[in-house]
Amino acid sequence: MTIDFYLETKRLIIRPLQVSDYPSWFEGFSNRLPSQHAFDEGLLEMSIATSAMAKGRHLHSCHF
């Protein structure tokens, strides 16, 4: 189930991820450092996260 929402303040916009967010989303996950503590997932395998995949599904549903 997907719930569409949009909230905007002077300094913040909260909305579902969009395909145009893919480059920033990918960079944020692919440049992670090795795990720093027990609750940190550390490095992620990003080879399955392609821009073509992002066009077919919401980025927030991509769990690694």
PQR file of N, CA, C, O and H, with PARSE charges and radii, in Angstrom:
ATOM      1  N   MET A   1       0.837  -1.171   0.000 -0.4000 1.5000
ATOM      2  CA  MET A   1       0.000   0.000   0.000 -0.0000 2.0000
ATOM      3  C   MET A   1       0.890   1.246   0.000  0.5500 1.7000
ATOM      4  O   MET A   1       1.843   1.335   0.775 -0.5500 1.4000
ATOM      5  N   THR A   2       0.584   2.173  -0.845 -0.4000 1.5000
ATOM      6  CA  THR A   2       1.332   3.415  -0.928 -0.0000 2.0000
ATOM      7  C   THR A   2       0.436   4.565  -0.508  0.5500 1.7000
ATOM      8  O   THR A   2      -0.697   4.687  -0.973 -0.5500 1.4000
ATOM      9  H   THR A   2      -0.190   2.100  -1.475  0.4000 1.0000
ATOM     10  N   ILE A   3       0.947   5.395   0.363 -0.4000 1.5000
ATOM     11  CA  ILE A   3       0.219   6.576   0.794 -0.0000 2.0000
ATOM     12  C   ILE A   3       0.968   7.788   0.274  0.5500 1.7000
ATOM     13  O   ILE A   3       2.130   8.002   0.621 -0.5500 1.4000
ATOM     14  H   ILE A   3       1.867   5.296   0.741  0.4000 1.0000
ATOM     15  N   ASP A   4       0.307   8.580  -0.553 -0.4000 1.5000
ATOM     16  CA  ASP A   4       0.931   9.791  -1.073 -0.0000 2.0000
ATOM     17  C   ASP A   4       0.686  10.924  -0.094  0.5500 1.7000
ATOM     18  O   ASP A   4      -0.442  11.144   0.346 -0.5500 1.4000
ATOM     19  H   ASP A   4      -0.636   8.406  -0.835  0.4000 1.0000
ATOM     20  N   PHE A   5       1.721  11.621   0.234 -0.4000 1.5000
ATOM     21  CA  PHE A   5       1.602  12.753   1.146 -0.0000 2.0000
ATOM     22  C   PHE A   5       2.596  13.822   0.727  0.5500 1.7000
ATOM     23  O   PHE A   5       3.573  13.549   0.030 -0.5500 1.4000
ATOM     24  H   PHE A   5       2.637  11.442  -0.124  0.4000 1.0000
ATOM     25  N   TYR A   6       2.331  15.025   1.158 -0.4000 1.5000
ATOM     26  CA  TYR A   6       3.212  16.146   0.852 -0.0000 2.0000
ATOM     27  C   TYR A   6       3.056  17.153   1.981  0.5500 1.7000
ATOM     28  O   TYR A   6       1.944  17.565   2.311 -0.5500 1.4000
ATOM     29  H   TYR A   6       1.537  15.247   1.724  0.4000 1.0000
ATOM     30  N   LEU A   7       4.168  17.539   2.561 -0.4000 1.5000
ATOM     31  CA  LEU A   7       4.181  18.528   3.621 -0.0000 2.0000
ATOM     32  C   LEU A   7       5.351  19.455   3.366  0.5500 1.7000
ATOM     33  O   LEU A   7       6.476  19.000   3.159 -0.5500 1.4000
ATOM     34  H   LEU A   7       5.071  17.204   2.293  0.4000 1.0000
ATOM     35  N   GLU A   8       5.092  20.749   3.379 -0.4000 1.5000
ATOM     36  CA  GLU A   8       6.152  21.720   3.124 -0.0000 2.0000
ATOM     37  C   GLU A   8       6.134  22.807   4.190  0.5500 1.7000
ATOM     38  O   GLU A   8       5.091  23.374   4.516 -0.5500 1.4000
ATOM     39  H   GLU A   8       4.178  21.119   3.547  0.4000 1.0000
ATOM     40  N   THR A   9       7.326  23.078   4.721 -0.4000 1.5000
ATOM     41  CA  THR A   9       7.508  24.209   5.618 -0.0000 2.0000
ATOM     42  C   THR A   9       8.525  25.130   4.971  0.5500 1.7000
ATOM     43  O   THR A   9       8.931  24.905   3.831 -0.5500 1.4000
ATOM     44  H   THR A   9       8.173  22.617   4.455  0.4000 1.0000
ATOM     45  N   LYS A  10       8.935  26.155   5.680 -0.4000 1.5000
ATOM     46  CA  LYS A  10       9.906  27.097   5.125 -0.0000 2.0000
ATOM     47  C   LYS A  10      11.244  26.417   4.836  0.5500 1.7000
ATOM     48  O   LYS A  10      11.937  26.794   3.890 -0.5500 1.4000
ATOM     49  H   LYS A  10       8.604  26.339   6.605  0.4000 1.0000
ATOM     50  N   ARG A  11      11.613  25.419   5.642 -0.4000 1.5000
ATOM     51  CA  ARG A  11      12.935  24.803   5.509 -0.0000 2.0000
ATOM     52  C   ARG A  11      12.915  23.319   5.159  0.5500 1.7000
ATOM     53  O   ARG A  11      13.977  22.708   5.031 -0.5500 1.4000
ATOM     54  H   ARG A  11      11.051  25.113   6.410  0.4000 1.0000
ATOM     55  N   LEU A  12      11.738  22.728   5.003 -0.4000 1.5000
ATOM     56  CA  LEU A  12      11.671  21.280   4.834 -0.0000 2.0000
ATOM     57  C   LEU A  12      10.520  20.890   3.923  0.5500 1.7000
ATOM     58  O   LEU A  12       9.433  21.464   3.999 -0.5500 1.4000
ATOM     59  H   LEU A  12      10.876  23.223   5.106  0.4000 1.0000
ATOM     60  N   ILE A  13      10.764  19.915   3.065 -0.4000 1.5000
ATOM     61  CA  ILE A  13       9.710  19.319   2.241 -0.0000 2.0000
ATOM     62  C   ILE A  13       9.729  17.819   2.505  0.5500 1.7000
ATOM     63  O   ILE A  13      10.770  17.173   2.384 -0.5500 1.4000
ATOM     64  H   ILE A  13      11.647  19.449   3.004  0.4000 1.0000
ATOM     65  N   ILE A  14       8.580  17.273   2.865 -0.4000 1.5000
ATOM     66  CA  ILE A  14       8.443  15.833   3.065 -0.0000 2.0000
ATOM     67  C   ILE A  14       7.486  15.322   2.004  0.5500 1.7000
ATOM     68  O   ILE A  14       6.345  15.774   1.908 -0.5500 1.4000
ATOM     69  H   ILE A  14       7.735  17.798   2.963  0.4000 1.0000
ATOM     70  N   ARG A  15       7.964  14.373   1.211 -0.4000 1.5000
ATOM     71  CA  ARG A  15       7.164  13.794   0.131 -0.0000 2.0000
ATOM     72  C   ARG A  15       7.720  12.430  -0.213  0.5500 1.7000
ATOM     73  O   ARG A  15       8.851  12.119   0.161 -0.5500 1.4000
ATOM     74  H   ARG A  15       8.891  14.006   1.290  0.4000 1.0000
ATOM     75  N   PRO A  16       6.959  11.609  -0.913 -0.5600 1.5000
ATOM     76  CA  PRO A  16       7.506  10.329  -1.355  0.2800 2.0000
ATOM     77  C   PRO A  16       8.673  10.550  -2.322  0.5500 1.7000
ATOM     78  O   PRO A  16       8.735  11.568  -3.011 -0.5500 1.4000
ATOM     79  N   LEU A  17       9.577   9.602  -2.361 -0.4000 1.5000
ATOM     80  CA  LEU A  17      10.689   9.679  -3.309 -0.0000 2.0000
ATOM     81  C   LEU A  17      10.158   9.597  -4.727  0.5500 1.7000
ATOM     82  O   LEU A  17       9.144   8.951  -4.990 -0.5500 1.4000
ATOM     83  H   LEU A  17       9.527   8.775  -1.801  0.4000 1.0000
ATOM     84  N   GLN A  18      10.853  10.256  -5.633 -0.4000 1.5000
ATOM     85  CA  GLN A  18      10.501  10.259  -7.038 -0.0000 2.0000
ATOM     86  C   GLN A  18      11.682   9.747  -7.845  0.5500 1.7000
ATOM     87  O   GLN A  18      12.812   9.736  -7.356 -0.5500 1.4000
ATOM     88  H   GLN A  18      11.677  10.781  -5.419  0.4000 1.0000
ATOM     89  N   VAL A  19      11.430   9.325  -9.071 -0.4000 1.5000
ATOM     90  CA  VAL A  19      12.501   8.805  -9.919 -0.0000 2.0000
ATOM     91  C   VAL A  19      13.613   9.840 -10.070  0.5500 1.7000
ATOM     92  O   VAL A  19      14.786   9.475 -10.155 -0.5500 1.4000
ATOM     93  H   VAL A  19      10.513   9.334  -9.468  0.4000 1.0000
ATOM     94  N   SER A  20      13.270  11.096 -10.102 -0.4000 1.5000
ATOM     95  CA  SER A  20      14.293  12.145 -10.237 -0.0000 2.0000
ATOM     96  C   SER A  20      15.207  12.223  -9.008  0.5500 1.7000
ATOM     97  O   SER A  20      16.261  12.857  -9.065 -0.5500 1.4000
ATOM     98  H   SER A  20      12.318  11.393 -10.033  0.4000 1.0000
ATOM     99  N   ASP A  21      14.818  11.588  -7.905 -0.4000 1.5000
ATOM    100  CA  ASP A  21      15.641  11.554  -6.697 -0.0000 2.0000
ATOM    101  C   ASP A  21      16.731  10.478  -6.775  0.5500 1.7000
ATOM    102  O   ASP A  21      17.621  10.443  -5.926 -0.5500 1.4000
ATOM    103  H   ASP A  21      13.962  11.073  -7.858  0.4000 1.0000
ATOM    104  N   TYR A  22      16.671   9.610  -7.773 -0.4000 1.5000
ATOM    105  CA  TYR A  22      17.557   8.448  -7.837 -0.0000 2.0000
ATOM    106  C   TYR A  22      19.043   8.785  -7.701  0.5500 1.7000
ATOM    107  O   TYR A  22      19.725   8.138  -6.907 -0.5500 1.4000
ATOM    108  H   TYR A  22      15.948   9.639  -8.463  0.4000 1.0000
ATOM    109  N   PRO A  23      19.578   9.767  -8.437 -0.5600 1.5000
ATOM    110  CA  PRO A  23      21.026  10.028  -8.307  0.2800 2.0000
ATOM    111  C   PRO A  23      21.446  10.351  -6.868  0.5500 1.7000
ATOM    112  O   PRO A  23      22.460   9.840  -6.392 -0.5500 1.4000
ATOM    113  N   SER A  24      20.689  11.177  -6.188 -0.4000 1.5000
ATOM    114  CA  SER A  24      21.028  11.522  -4.807 -0.0000 2.0000
ATOM    115  C   SER A  24      20.836  10.338  -3.884  0.5500 1.7000
ATOM    116  O   SER A  24      21.648  10.099  -2.990 -0.5500 1.4000
ATOM    117  H   SER A  24      19.865  11.592  -6.574  0.4000 1.0000
ATOM    118  N   TRP A  25      19.752   9.593  -4.102 -0.4000 1.5000
ATOM    119  CA  TRP A  25      19.468   8.404  -3.294 -0.0000 2.0000
ATOM    120  C   TRP A  25      20.608   7.394  -3.437  0.5500 1.7000
ATOM    121  O   TRP A  25      21.103   6.857  -2.446 -0.5500 1.4000
ATOM    122  H   TRP A  25      19.093   9.788  -4.827  0.4000 1.0000
ATOM    123  N   PHE A  26      21.014   7.143  -4.677 -0.4000 1.5000
ATOM    124  CA  PHE A  26      22.076   6.177  -4.937 -0.0000 2.0000
ATOM    125  C   PHE A  26      23.391   6.621  -4.294  0.5500 1.7000
ATOM    126  O   PHE A  26      24.079   5.818  -3.663 -0.5500 1.4000
ATOM    127  H   PHE A  26      20.611   7.579  -5.482  0.4000 1.0000
ATOM    128  N   GLU A  27      23.733   7.887  -4.455 -0.4000 1.5000
ATOM    129  CA  GLU A  27      24.975   8.406  -3.885 -0.0000 2.0000
ATOM    130  C   GLU A  27      24.984   8.267  -2.363  0.5500 1.7000
ATOM    131  O   GLU A  27      26.005   7.917  -1.770 -0.5500 1.4000
ATOM    132  H   GLU A  27      23.174   8.539  -4.968  0.4000 1.0000
ATOM    133  N   GLY A  28      23.846   8.542  -1.744 -0.4000 1.5000
ATOM    134  CA  GLY A  28      23.759   8.440  -0.294 -0.0000 2.0000
ATOM    135  C   GLY A  28      23.983   7.034   0.226  0.5500 1.7000
ATOM    136  O   GLY A  28      24.610   6.852   1.270 -0.5500 1.4000
ATOM    137  H   GLY A  28      23.017   8.826  -2.226  0.4000 1.0000
ATOM    138  N   PHE A  29      23.480   6.038  -0.488 -0.4000 1.5000
ATOM    139  CA  PHE A  29      23.661   4.665  -0.045 -0.0000 2.0000
ATOM    140  C   PHE A  29      24.978   4.056  -0.509  0.5500 1.7000
ATOM    141  O   PHE A  29      25.554   3.231   0.200 -0.5500 1.4000
ATOM    142  H   PHE A  29      22.971   6.187  -1.336  0.4000 1.0000
ATOM    143  N   SER A  30      25.463   4.443  -1.678 -0.4000 1.5000
ATOM    144  CA  SER A  30      26.669   3.803  -2.214 -0.0000 2.0000
ATOM    145  C   SER A  30      27.957   4.323  -1.583  0.5500 1.7000
ATOM    146  O   SER A  30      28.991   3.660  -1.670 -0.5500 1.4000
ATOM    147  H   SER A  30      24.995   5.114  -2.254  0.4000 1.0000
ATOM    148  N   ASN A  31      27.918   5.476  -0.960 -0.4000 1.5000
ATOM    149  CA  ASN A  31      29.126   6.045  -0.360 -0.0000 2.0000
ATOM    150  C   ASN A  31      29.193   5.837   1.148  0.5500 1.7000
ATOM    151  O   ASN A  31      29.874   6.580   1.854 -0.5500 1.4000
ATOM    152  H   ASN A  31      27.078   6.014  -0.889  0.4000 1.0000
ATOM    153  N   ARG A  32      28.488   4.830   1.633 -0.4000 1.5000
ATOM    154  CA  ARG A  32      28.508   4.570   3.068 -0.0000 2.0000
ATOM    155  C   ARG A  32      29.856   3.998   3.497  0.5500 1.7000
ATOM    156  O   ARG A  32      30.531   3.313   2.728 -0.5500 1.4000
ATOM    157  H   ARG A  32      27.934   4.226   1.059  0.4000 1.0000
ATOM    158  N   LEU A  33      30.225   4.289   4.716 -0.4000 1.5000
ATOM    159  CA  LEU A  33      31.469   3.772   5.287 -0.0000 2.0000
ATOM    160  C   LEU A  33      31.228   2.380   5.863  0.5500 1.7000
ATOM    161  O   LEU A  33      30.078   1.980   6.039 -0.5500 1.4000
ATOM    162  H   LEU A  33      29.677   4.846   5.340  0.4000 1.0000
ATOM    163  N   PRO A  34      32.296   1.634   6.160 -0.5600 1.5000
ATOM    164  CA  PRO A  34      32.116   0.352   6.852  0.2800 2.0000
ATOM    165  C   PRO A  34      31.407   0.577   8.189  0.5500 1.7000
ATOM    166  O   PRO A  34      31.429   1.679   8.738 -0.5500 1.4000
ATOM    167  N   SER A  35      30.794  -0.456   8.690 -0.4000 1.5000
ATOM    168  CA  SER A  35      30.037  -0.378   9.936 -0.0000 2.0000
ATOM    169  C   SER A  35      30.880   0.226  11.059  0.5500 1.7000
ATOM    170  O   SER A  35      32.034  -0.152  11.257 -0.5500 1.4000
ATOM    171  H   SER A  35      30.777  -1.351   8.244  0.4000 1.0000
ATOM    172  N   GLN A  36      30.284   1.169  11.791 -0.4000 1.5000
ATOM    173  CA  GLN A  36      30.967   1.841  12.888 -0.0000 2.0000
ATOM    174  C   GLN A  36      30.529   1.305  14.253  0.5500 1.7000
ATOM    175  O   GLN A  36      31.251   1.465  15.238 -0.5500 1.4000
ATOM    176  H   GLN A  36      29.345   1.476  11.630  0.4000 1.0000
ATOM    177  N   HIS A  37      29.345   0.665  14.322 -0.4000 1.5000
ATOM    178  CA  HIS A  37      28.842   0.110  15.577 -0.0000 2.0000
ATOM    179  C   HIS A  37      27.841  -1.007  15.269  0.5500 1.7000
ATOM    180  O   HIS A  37      27.531  -1.258  14.104 -0.5500 1.4000
ATOM    181  H   HIS A  37      28.759   0.535  13.522  0.4000 1.0000
ATOM    182  N   ALA A  38      27.347  -1.661  16.285 -0.4000 1.5000
ATOM    183  CA  ALA A  38      26.512  -2.861  16.121 -0.0000 2.0000
ATOM    184  C   ALA A  38      25.225  -2.602  15.337  0.5500 1.7000
ATOM    185  O   ALA A  38      24.717  -3.520  14.692 -0.5500 1.4000
ATOM    186  H   ALA A  38      27.599  -1.457  17.231  0.4000 1.0000
ATOM    187  N   PHE A  39      24.691  -1.397  15.370 -0.4000 1.5000
ATOM    188  CA  PHE A  39      23.419  -1.113  14.716 -0.0000 2.0000
ATOM    189  C   PHE A  39      23.575  -0.493  13.336  0.5500 1.7000
ATOM    190  O   PHE A  39      22.581  -0.139  12.701 -0.5500 1.4000
ATOM    191  H   PHE A  39      25.105  -0.652  15.894  0.4000 1.0000
ATOM    192  N   ASP A  40      24.783  -0.359  12.875 -0.4000 1.5000
ATOM    193  CA  ASP A  40      25.094   0.244  11.589 -0.0000 2.0000
ATOM    194  C   ASP A  40      25.243  -0.858  10.548  0.5500 1.7000
ATOM    195  O   ASP A  40      26.040  -1.780  10.728 -0.5500 1.4000
ATOM    196  H   ASP A  40      25.590  -0.646  13.391  0.4000 1.0000
ATOM    197  N   GLU A  41      24.481  -0.768   9.462 -0.4000 1.5000
ATOM    198  CA  GLU A  41      24.568  -1.792   8.406 -0.0000 2.0000
ATOM    199  C   GLU A  41      25.848  -1.678   7.596  0.5500 1.7000
ATOM    200  O   GLU A  41      26.245  -2.640   6.938 -0.5500 1.4000
ATOM    201  H   GLU A  41      23.834  -0.020   9.315  0.4000 1.0000
ATOM    202  N   GLY A  42      26.495  -0.540   7.629 -0.4000 1.5000
ATOM    203  CA  GLY A  42      27.754  -0.384   6.919 -0.0000 2.0000
ATOM    204  C   GLY A  42      27.590  -0.394   5.408  0.5500 1.7000
ATOM    205  O   GLY A  42      26.573   0.056   4.878 -0.5500 1.4000
ATOM    206  H   GLY A  42      26.173   0.242   8.164  0.4000 1.0000
ATOM    207  N   LEU A  43      28.601  -0.911   4.721 -0.4000 1.5000
ATOM    208  CA  LEU A  43      28.604  -0.947   3.262 -0.0000 2.0000
ATOM    209  C   LEU A  43      27.449  -1.783   2.731  0.5500 1.7000
ATOM    210  O   LEU A  43      27.090  -2.807   3.313 -0.5500 1.4000
ATOM    211  H   LEU A  43      29.427  -1.276   5.151  0.4000 1.0000
ATOM    212  N   LEU A  44      26.867  -1.334   1.616 -0.4000 1.5000
ATOM    213  CA  LEU A  44      25.767  -2.054   0.985 -0.0000 2.0000
ATOM    214  C   LEU A  44      26.150  -2.422  -0.441  0.5500 1.7000
ATOM    215  O   LEU A  44      26.866  -1.681  -1.113 -0.5500 1.4000
ATOM    216  H   LEU A  44      27.158  -0.502   1.143  0.4000 1.0000
ATOM    217  N   GLU A  45      25.672  -3.557  -0.888 -0.4000 1.5000
ATOM    218  CA  GLU A  45      25.869  -3.992  -2.266 -0.0000 2.0000
ATOM    219  C   GLU A  45      24.859  -3.239  -3.136  0.5500 1.7000
ATOM    220  O   GLU A  45      23.658  -3.493  -3.047 -0.5500 1.4000
ATOM    221  H   GLU A  45      25.090  -4.159  -0.342  0.4000 1.0000
ATOM    222  N   MET A  46      25.330  -2.324  -3.966 -0.4000 1.5000
ATOM    223  CA  MET A  46      24.432  -1.463  -4.738 -0.0000 2.0000
ATOM    224  C   MET A  46      24.299  -1.872  -6.204  0.5500 1.7000
ATOM    225  O   MET A  46      23.664  -1.153  -6.975 -0.5500 1.4000
ATOM    226  H   MET A  46      26.306  -2.117  -4.039  0.4000 1.0000
ATOM    227  N   SER A  47      24.870  -2.991  -6.609 -0.4000 1.5000
ATOM    228  CA  SER A  47      24.820  -3.369  -8.021 -0.0000 2.0000
ATOM    229  C   SER A  47      23.389  -3.636  -8.492  0.5500 1.7000
ATOM    230  O   SER A  47      23.114  -3.534  -9.688 -0.5500 1.4000
ATOM    231  H   SER A  47      25.386  -3.576  -5.983  0.4000 1.0000
ATOM    232  N   ILE A  48      22.478  -3.972  -7.584 -0.4000 1.5000
ATOM    233  CA  ILE A  48      21.092  -4.226  -7.997 -0.0000 2.0000
ATOM    234  C   ILE A  48      20.276  -2.947  -8.097  0.5500 1.7000
ATOM    235  O   ILE A  48      19.159  -2.971  -8.616 -0.5500 1.4000
ATOM    236  H   ILE A  48      22.701  -4.054  -6.613  0.4000 1.0000
ATOM    237  N   ALA A  49      20.808  -1.834  -7.613 -0.4000 1.5000
ATOM    238  CA  ALA A  49      20.074  -0.570  -7.594 -0.0000 2.0000
ATOM    239  C   ALA A  49      20.378   0.223  -8.861  0.5500 1.7000
ATOM    240  O   ALA A  49      21.256   1.086  -8.861 -0.5500 1.4000
ATOM    241  H   ALA A  49      21.715  -1.815  -7.191  0.4000 1.0000
ATOM    242  N   THR A  50      19.663  -0.066  -9.925 -0.4000 1.5000
ATOM    243  CA  THR A  50      19.876   0.624 -11.196 -0.0000 2.0000
ATOM    244  C   THR A  50      18.811   1.683 -11.399  0.5500 1.7000
ATOM    245  O   THR A  50      17.745   1.605 -10.789 -0.5500 1.4000
ATOM    246  H   THR A  50      18.950  -0.767  -9.925  0.4000 1.0000
ATOM    247  N   SER A  51      19.071   2.661 -12.234 -0.4000 1.5000
ATOM    248  CA  SER A  51      18.064   3.682 -12.498 -0.0000 2.0000
ATOM    249  C   SER A  51      16.853   3.076 -13.203  0.5500 1.7000
ATOM    250  O   SER A  51      15.734   3.557 -13.021 -0.5500 1.4000
ATOM    251  H   SER A  51      19.937   2.725 -12.730  0.4000 1.0000
ATOM    252  N   ALA A  52      17.053   2.039 -13.999 -0.4000 1.5000
ATOM    253  CA  ALA A  52      15.921   1.368 -14.640 -0.0000 2.0000
ATOM    254  C   ALA A  52      15.021   0.731 -13.590  0.5500 1.7000
ATOM    255  O   ALA A  52      13.797   0.769 -13.717 -0.5500 1.4000
ATOM    256  H   ALA A  52      17.962   1.648 -14.147  0.4000 1.0000
ATOM    257  N   MET A  53      15.614   0.149 -12.558 -0.4000 1.5000
ATOM    258  CA  MET A  53      14.837  -0.444 -11.476 -0.0000 2.0000
ATOM    259  C   MET A  53      14.037   0.629 -10.757  0.5500 1.7000
ATOM    260  O   MET A  53      12.878   0.408 -10.406 -0.5500 1.4000
ATOM    261  H   MET A  53      16.609   0.118 -12.454  0.4000 1.0000
ATOM    262  N   ALA A  54      14.643   1.791 -10.534 -0.4000 1.5000
ATOM    263  CA  ALA A  54      13.976   2.867  -9.811 -0.0000 2.0000
ATOM    264  C   ALA A  54      12.740   3.352 -10.556  0.5500 1.7000
ATOM    265  O   ALA A  54      11.776   3.792  -9.929 -0.5500 1.4000
ATOM    266  H   ALA A  54      15.585   1.971 -10.819  0.4000 1.0000
ATOM    267  N   LYS A  55      12.754   3.281 -11.867 -0.4000 1.5000
ATOM    268  CA  LYS A  55      11.600   3.717 -12.653 -0.0000 2.0000
ATOM    269  C   LYS A  55      10.418   2.776 -12.487  0.5500 1.7000
ATOM    270  O   LYS A  55       9.272   3.174 -12.693 -0.5500 1.4000
ATOM    271  H   LYS A  55      13.537   2.924 -12.377  0.4000 1.0000
ATOM    272  N   GLY A  56      10.690   1.538 -12.118 -0.4000 1.5000
ATOM    273  CA  GLY A  56       9.624   0.553 -11.991 -0.0000 2.0000
ATOM    274  C   GLY A  56       9.044   0.430 -10.594  0.5500 1.7000
ATOM    275  O   GLY A  56       7.998  -0.196 -10.423 -0.5500 1.4000
ATOM    276  H   GLY A  56      11.621   1.215 -11.950  0.4000 1.0000
ATOM    277  N   ARG A  57       9.688   1.005  -9.596 -0.4000 1.5000
ATOM    278  CA  ARG A  57       9.177   0.910  -8.239 -0.0000 2.0000
ATOM    279  C   ARG A  57       9.654   2.090  -7.419  0.5500 1.7000
ATOM    280  O   ARG A  57      10.601   2.781  -7.794 -0.5500 1.4000
ATOM    281  H   ARG A  57      10.537   1.513  -9.735  0.4000 1.0000
ATOM    282  N   HIS A  58       8.999   2.311  -6.315 -0.4000 1.5000
ATOM    283  CA  HIS A  58       9.390   3.414  -5.427 -0.0000 2.0000
ATOM    284  C   HIS A  58      10.737   3.123  -4.809  0.5500 1.7000
ATOM    285  O   HIS A  58      11.008   1.991  -4.406 -0.5500 1.4000
ATOM    286  H   HIS A  58       8.230   1.749  -6.011  0.4000 1.0000
ATOM    287  N   LEU A  59      11.570   4.115  -4.730 -0.4000 1.5000
ATOM    288  CA  LEU A  59      12.907   3.927  -4.158 -0.0000 2.0000
ATOM    289  C   LEU A  59      12.838   3.518  -2.704  0.5500 1.7000
ATOM    290  O   LEU A  59      13.677   2.740  -2.249 -0.5500 1.4000
ATOM    291  H   LEU A  59      11.350   5.034  -5.057  0.4000 1.0000
ATOM    292  N   HIS A  60      11.855   4.019  -1.951 -0.4000 1.5000
ATOM    293  CA  HIS A  60      11.795   3.698  -0.531 -0.0000 2.0000
ATOM    294  C   HIS A  60      11.457   2.227  -0.290  0.5500 1.7000
ATOM    295  O   HIS A  60      11.602   1.739   0.831 -0.5500 1.4000
ATOM    296  H   HIS A  60      11.173   4.650  -2.321  0.4000 1.0000
ATOM    297  N   SER A  61      11.010   1.515  -1.326 -0.4000 1.5000
ATOM    298  CA  SER A  61      10.713   0.096  -1.129 -0.0000 2.0000
ATOM    299  C   SER A  61      11.916  -0.780  -1.446  0.5500 1.7000
ATOM    300  O   SER A  61      11.812  -2.006  -1.411 -0.5500 1.4000
ATOM    301  H   SER A  61      10.892   1.911  -2.237  0.4000 1.0000
ATOM    302  N   CYS A  62      13.060  -0.169  -1.755 -0.4000 1.5000
ATOM    303  CA  CYS A  62      14.274  -0.915  -2.052 -0.0000 2.0000
ATOM    304  C   CYS A  62      15.017  -1.203  -0.751  0.5500 1.7000
ATOM    305  O   CYS A  62      15.661  -0.315  -0.192 -0.5500 1.4000
ATOM    306  H   CYS A  62      13.144   0.827  -1.784  0.4000 1.0000
ATOM    307  N   HIS A  63      14.931  -2.415  -0.280 -0.4000 1.5000
ATOM    308  CA  HIS A  63      15.612  -2.801   0.952 -0.0000 2.0000
ATOM    309  C   HIS A  63      16.800  -3.672   0.592  0.5500 1.7000
ATOM    310  O   HIS A  63      16.682  -4.584  -0.226 -0.5500 1.4000
ATOM    311  H   HIS A  63      14.408  -3.137  -0.734  0.4000 1.0000
ATOM    312  N   PHE A  64      17.926  -3.399   1.191 -0.4000 1.5000
ATOM    313  CA  PHE A  64      19.141  -4.143   0.880 -0.0000 2.0000
ATOM    314  C   PHE A  64      19.583  -4.915   2.089  0.5500 1.7000
ATOM    315  O   PHE A  64      20.595  -5.614   2.039 -0.5500 1.4000
ATOM    316  H   PHE A  64      18.022  -2.658   1.856  0.4000 1.0000
TER
END
